Amino acid sequence: MLANDMKKGQTGTQVNGWKFEIMDNMRGIIRLAKVYGIETEIGSIYVHDIDTVDMPDGSTESVEFTSAQAKKVTQTQAALKTMGW
């Protein structure tokens, strides 16, 4: 599934294992989500931190990026690595 195709209410799992629910219909590399981790919080998450997305039929799909998103994801990951994250 393309990252831009995720709609409000769609659920999934992040790379760290936490569940999330998308809270907006925006596009791009940052999305607003309710994350069910140590605490339940609503905030911004990077699409490259999403591992799988739950589909209505009960299956899961991995997230794919457009070429523009892939370029931004690469730049973001390089910047985070430089900061020590």
C-alpha positions, 0 to 999 in steps of 0.5 A, a space after each residue: 500500500 502506498 503511504 499516501 493511500 492511508 486514510 483516517 481510521 486505518 490501523 497498523 503496526 510501527 517498526 517498534 511493535 506499537 499499534 497506531 491509528 491514522 488520524 488525518 487524510 494528509 499525504 507526505 512523510 509525516 502523518 498524525 496518528 494515535 499511537 498505543 505504546 507505553 501511553 496512548 498519545 496522538 502525535 506526528 509519526 514518520 511513514 518510514 516508521 510504519 511496518 505494516 498496515 491492517 487491511 479491511 479483510 484482516 490481512 496486513 500490507 507493508 508501506 511503499 513510498 512514491 519516488 518523492 517520498 523515498 527521496 525525503 525519507 532518505 534525507 530524513 533518515 540521514 539527518 536523524 543518523 547525524 543527530 545520533 538517533 
